[in-house]
Amino acid sequence: MENINKIQLGQNGPLVSSLGLGCMRMSSIWGGPTPDEAESIATIKEALDLGINFLNTGDFYGAGHNEMLIGKAIKGRRDDAFISVKFGAIFHNGQWLGLDLKPNSIKNFVNYSLTRLGIETIDLYQPSRMDNSVPVEDIIGTVADLVKEGKVKYIGVSEITATQLRKANDVYPISALEIGYSLAERKIETELLPAAKELGIAVVAFANTAEGLLTGEMTAPLNDDDYRNHFSRFQHENLVHNLEKVEVLKHLAITKGCTPTQLAIAWVKEQGDQIMPLVSMSKRSRLAENIEAMEISFTPEEMTVLNTTFAIGAIKGGTYLER
Ligand SMILES: NC(=O)c1ccc[n+]([C@@H]2O[C@H](COP(=O)([O-])OP(=O)(O)OC[C@H]3O[C@@H](n4cnc5c(N)ncnc54)[C@H](OP(=O)(O)O)[C@@H]3O)[C@@H](O)[C@H]2O)c1
């Protein structure tokens, strides 16, 4: 069954589902137990059945576990899936150690990803971040060589600046920019989003719920063992302030007969034809609700309420996405 619209990645790029499935939370990346694998695989399969073909992973999600999980889910139906893989982030025992973007390392990483995924070609391959240790030209140039070799089809980037985006696109046409974007995280609207639009690069927007803040299910204070306690957005008076803003979203959701999460996803989708909400869903039960969100539209008055309540800077404190 295909009930999801399509979005084009890049000016002459492929058509993929306008809602993406983020697989990150199907593995343990910061340590802790691995989520229910059977349910994760069933979720990927059902998403494909429903027409969500854009699957997002990183080779460092669960040290390769995420890719192996996707490999199992797409076995026998490779052509139903469009697979987007990030590389370059180095973790040890759930700790972020930095980036490795050296050309030789990239050539090494890609082969491990292909093996774990059980595929011949990665549809969209992207450095998870850039740093100053390797020039953008060398990083993108190496991935462009992988395109020539047939190991990669399209090139993307993730969490970079407008200047880096332009540089990368000068080296090789960039199909997609993966970036955190939500009602709570709108700083990209000043420079990066206009640059992507100008260059015809699709925006794969993740963290639509802002680490759960916009689901309407959060209460203050968080439990002591909640990982979000590390982020200033979820601490003390910041959290109280931010949850007051979320009350506006909850109220609007009641008026429109939907959920706050659906509104959070729909708002991202409404920011442009070239923007794809990329949503983590580790359970089949999430799929129907989030697919329905793609049908929600807003009146100009509703948009004004949201854009005013969640103006840039209205949500206090940051997360790991602080730019
Ligand atoms: N490029 C990068 O730097 C970067 C960084 C982070 C993430 N990503 C990618 O983007 C994807 C999404 O990012 P994210 O996980 O940070 O943000 P997200 O999509 O906002 O997900 C956050 C949480 O929302 C929950 N959720 C989903 N649908 C819901 C619903 N209808 N009601 C209530 N809760 C719901 C998910 O729960 P369940 O998992 O329990 O279903 C998940 O734990 C990731 O999977 C990953 O592929 C990329």
The ligand as a Gaussian input file, in Angstrom:
#p B3LYP/6-31G(d) Opt

LIG

0 1
 N       22.177000      13.841000      11.709000
 C       22.136000      13.851000      13.009000
 O       22.966000      14.447000      13.674000
 C       21.016000      13.135000      13.708000
 C       20.892000      13.274000      15.099000
 C       19.842000      12.625000      15.720000
 C       18.964000      11.855000      14.983000
 N       19.117000      11.721000      13.637000
 C       18.189000      10.872000      12.840000
 O       16.896000      11.446000      12.931000
 C       15.947000      10.512000      13.459000
 C       14.939000      11.264000      14.312000
 O       15.596000      11.973000      15.356000
 P       15.243000      11.891000      16.907000
 O       15.083000      10.491000      17.341000
 O       16.264000      12.690000      17.601000
 O       13.899000      12.677000      17.033000
 P       12.328000      12.378000      16.983000
 O       11.940000      11.856000      15.651000
 O       11.713000      13.624000      17.435000
 O       12.079000      11.210000      18.028000
 C       12.118000      11.401000      19.414000
 C       11.178000      10.452000      20.112000
 O        9.837000      10.690000      19.688000
 C        9.126000       9.477000      19.824000
 N        7.920000       9.496000      18.983000
 C        7.804000       9.270000      17.649000
 N        6.517000       9.361000      17.265000
 C        5.808000       9.653000      18.380000
 C        4.442000       9.849000      18.631000
 N        3.543000       9.799000      17.649000
 N        4.043000      10.128000      19.913000
 C        4.952000      10.192000      20.909000
 N        6.267000      10.008000      20.734000
 C        6.698000       9.734000      19.477000
 C       10.097000       8.380000      19.433000
 O        9.800000       7.253000      20.203000
 P       10.065000       5.713000      19.808000
 O       11.474000       5.602000      19.320000
 O        9.809000       5.018000      21.078000
 O        9.069000       5.312000      18.761000
 C       11.443000       8.979000      19.828000
 O       11.899000       8.413000      21.031000
 C       16.797000       9.477000      14.188000
 O       16.187000       8.203000      14.243000
 C       18.050000       9.441000      13.349000
 O       17.882000       8.557000      12.257000
 C       20.127000      12.369000      12.997000

